[in-house]
Amino acid sequence: MADKICSQLCNMLSDDEKILPVIVQVNDNLMEEDEKMILQAGGTVKSKLSIINSYGAELTVKAIKDLIANPRIKKVYYDGEVQAI
């Protein structure tokens, strides 16, 4: 399952109740069931990123751990701020 979580996010998974901004990438095209899955896990969908088959969301660490067991989930990334050097 660790292959479904980006390395940066792996270092943030110690507190199950912590809420993190993430990008949840799914296999194939976005489906209504994917969004429902995020909501049922207690998450909030912030945006649909259809060009990369992903959702911008806020999820607890526990919800992230639960979601990666689903075969529809391809990868979960930390949605952090990126700065040019």
ABEGO torsion letter per residue (X at the ends): XAAABBAAAAAAAABAABBBBBBBBBBEBBBAAAAAAAAAAGBBBABBBAAAGBBBBBBBAAAAAAAAABAABABBBBBBBBBBX
